[in-house]
Amino acid sequence: MISANQIRPGMIIIYNGDLHRVMNVHHLTPGNKRALVQAEMRNVKTGVKTENRFRSEDKVEKAVMEEYEMEFLYSNGEEYHFMNTETYEQTHLSAELIGNGTAFLQPNTKVKVLFWEGQPLGLDLPQNMNLKVTETDPPMKGATASSSYKPAKLENGVSTKVPPFINVGDMIKIDTTSLEYIERV
């Protein structure tokens, strides 16, 4: 059991006897009242999306999942195919189960695939990934790290903000959850 304050997007919890994937979480502190956690969740079996409010002291049951390290092989549009690195068994997940993580799946990327009672339910991406910048404004002369950032498009189609000294073709490290620039590689 975890407290409602520990709920994070992507987490799978047991709510009303069913598995629910947490899509978004908002922490609310209305005036002088007690804090609330508003969670947007999707039922794993039915696909029905609901919004629920939990008091910060409420306890929620986190689903205990089996994790296997797998390597992404290929995608045929709707399904993404993975291979277990120990047993060489292959499995596939739908784009809906993976969600926004599909943009970060490149061949030979190692991820952790989550299973519940033998069925794949989702995956955990690496925290950071190195990607190439394909589009950005030209660098500003004499620019160093500063508080001003410029938009950039990465090789996987994701847009982010980068410091002014980053050029097209540079490799950068990006946080896969927040899509924030970390450093030039």
C-alpha positions as CSV (number, residue, x, y, z in Angstrom):
1,M,0.0,0.0,0.0
2,I,1.2,3.5,-0.9
3,S,-0.2,6.9,0.1
4,A,-2.1,8.9,-2.5
5,N,0.8,11.4,-2.6
6,Q,3.0,8.7,-4.1
7,I,0.8,8.1,-7.1
8,R,2.7,8.9,-10.4
9,P,1.7,8.8,-14.1
10,G,2.3,5.4,-15.7
11,M,1.8,3.6,-12.4
12,I,-0.7,0.7,-12.3
13,I,-2.8,0.5,-9.2
14,I,-5.7,-1.7,-8.0
15,Y,-8.8,0.4,-7.5
16,N,-12.3,-1.0,-6.8
17,G,-10.8,-4.5,-7.5
18,D,-9.6,-3.7,-11.0
19,L,-6.3,-2.7,-12.5
20,H,-6.1,1.0,-13.5
21,R,-3.2,2.8,-15.2
22,V,-2.6,6.3,-13.9
23,M,-2.6,8.8,-16.8
24,N,-2.2,12.2,-15.0
25,V,-1.9,13.3,-11.4
26,H,-2.6,16.8,-10.0
27,H,-2.0,17.7,-6.3
28,L,-4.6,20.2,-5.1
29,T,-4.4,22.3,-2.0
30,P,-7.6,24.3,-1.8
31,G,-7.2,27.2,0.7
32,N,-7.1,26.1,4.3
33,K,-8.6,22.6,3.5
34,R,-6.8,19.3,3.4
35,A,-4.7,18.4,0.3
36,L,-6.2,16.3,-2.4
37,V,-4.7,14.2,-5.2
38,Q,-6.8,14.1,-8.4
39,A,-5.8,11.2,-10.6
40,E,-7.0,10.5,-14.2
41,M,-7.0,6.7,-14.6
42,R,-7.8,4.2,-17.3
43,N,-9.2,0.7,-16.5
44,V,-6.8,-1.8,-18.0
45,K,-9.5,-4.3,-19.0
46,T,-12.3,-2.1,-20.2
47,G,-10.4,1.0,-21.3
48,V,-12.8,3.3,-19.5
49,K,-11.2,6.5,-18.3
50,T,-12.2,8.0,-14.9
51,E,-11.1,10.8,-12.7
52,N,-10.9,10.2,-8.9
53,R,-10.0,12.3,-6.0
54,F,-8.0,10.9,-3.0
55,R,-7.3,12.6,0.3
56,S,-3.5,12.8,0.8
57,E,-3.7,10.3,3.7
58,D,-5.7,7.7,1.7
59,K,-3.9,4.4,1.0
60,V,-3.9,2.9,-2.5
61,E,-2.8,-0.6,-3.5
62,K,0.0,-0.6,-6.1
63,A,-0.2,-3.6,-8.4
64,V,2.8,-5.9,-8.0
65,M,4.0,-6.5,-11.5
66,E,6.5,-8.9,-13.0
67,E,9.3,-7.1,-14.8
68,Y,11.4,-8.6,-17.6
69,E,14.2,-6.8,-19.5
70,M,13.3,-6.9,-23.1
71,E,14.8,-5.5,-26.3
72,F,12.6,-3.6,-28.8
73,L,12.8,-5.3,-32.2
74,Y,10.4,-3.6,-34.6
75,S,6.9,-2.1,-35.1
76,N,4.3,-2.9,-37.7
77,G,2.3,0.2,-37.0
78,E,-0.2,-0.9,-34.4
79,E,1.9,-3.5,-32.5
80,Y,5.4,-3.2,-31.0
81,H,7.5,-6.4,-30.8
82,F,9.9,-7.2,-28.0
83,M,12.3,-10.0,-27.2
84,N,13.2,-11.3,-23.7
85,T,16.9,-10.9,-23.4
86,E,17.2,-14.1,-21.3
87,T,14.8,-16.6,-22.8
88,Y,14.6,-15.1,-26.3
89,E,10.8,-15.3,-26.2
90,Q,9.0,-12.6,-28.2
91,T,5.9,-10.7,-27.2
92,H,4.1,-7.7,-28.5
93,L,2.3,-4.7,-27.1
94,S,-0.3,-2.4,-28.7
95,A,0.5,1.3,-29.2
96,E,-2.3,2.1,-26.7
97,L,-0.6,0.2,-23.9
98,I,2.7,1.9,-24.5
99,G,1.2,5.4,-24.8
100,N,3.7,8.3,-25.4
101,G,6.6,6.0,-25.0
102,T,6.3,4.9,-28.6
103,A,8.3,8.0,-29.7
104,F,11.4,6.7,-27.7
105,L,11.4,3.1,-29.0
106,Q,14.2,2.6,-31.4
107,P,15.5,-0.8,-32.6
108,N,17.7,-2.5,-29.9
109,T,16.5,-0.2,-27.1
110,K,16.4,-2.2,-23.9
111,V,13.2,-1.6,-21.8
112,K,11.5,-3.3,-18.8
113,V,8.1,-4.8,-19.9
114,L,5.6,-5.1,-17.1
115,F,3.4,-8.3,-16.9
116,W,0.4,-9.0,-14.7
117,E,-0.6,-12.7,-14.5
118,G,1.3,-13.5,-17.7
119,Q,-0.2,-10.6,-19.8
120,P,2.0,-7.7,-20.9
121,L,0.5,-4.4,-19.6
122,G,3.1,-1.7,-20.4
123,L,6.8,-0.8,-20.2
124,D,9.2,1.3,-18.3
125,L,11.5,3.3,-20.6
126,P,15.1,4.2,-19.6
127,Q,15.1,7.4,-17.5
128,N,17.4,9.2,-20.1
129,M,18.1,8.7,-23.8
130,N,20.6,10.2,-26.2
131,L,19.0,11.6,-29.3
132,K,20.2,13.7,-32.3
133,V,18.8,17.2,-32.9
134,T,17.3,17.5,-36.5
135,E,15.8,21.0,-36.4
136,T,16.6,24.1,-34.4
137,D,17.4,27.7,-34.9
138,P,21.0,28.6,-35.7
139,P,23.3,29.0,-32.7
140,M,23.6,32.5,-31.3
141,K,27.2,33.9,-31.5
142,G,29.0,33.7,-28.2
143,A,26.1,31.9,-26.5
144,T,26.8,29.9,-23.5
145,A,24.5,28.1,-21.1
146,S,21.9,30.6,-20.0
147,S,18.3,30.8,-18.9
148,S,17.0,31.3,-22.4
149,Y,16.1,28.2,-24.4
150,K,15.1,27.7,-28.0
151,P,12.8,25.0,-29.5
152,A,14.4,22.0,-31.1
153,K,13.0,18.9,-32.9
154,L,14.7,15.5,-32.2
155,E,15.3,12.5,-34.5
156,N,12.2,10.7,-33.0
157,G,9.9,13.7,-33.7
158,V,9.7,14.9,-30.1
159,S,10.0,18.7,-29.6
160,T,11.9,20.1,-26.6
161,K,13.7,23.2,-25.5
162,V,17.5,23.4,-25.7
163,P,20.2,26.0,-24.8
164,P,21.1,28.5,-27.5
165,F,24.5,26.8,-28.2
166,I,23.0,23.5,-29.5
167,N,23.3,23.0,-33.3
168,V,21.5,20.7,-35.8
169,G,23.3,17.3,-35.7
170,D,24.3,17.6,-32.0
171,M,23.6,14.6,-29.7
172,I,21.8,15.5,-26.5
173,K,20.6,13.6,-23.4
174,I,16.9,14.0,-22.7
175,D,14.7,13.0,-19.8
176,T,12.1,10.6,-21.2
177,T,9.4,11.5,-18.6
178,S,9.6,15.3,-18.6
179,L,11.1,15.7,-22.2
180,E,13.6,18.1,-20.7
181,Y,17.1,18.7,-22.0
182,I,19.8,17.4,-19.6
183,E,23.2,17.8,-21.4
184,R,25.0,17.7,-24.7
185,V,26.6,14.3,-25.3
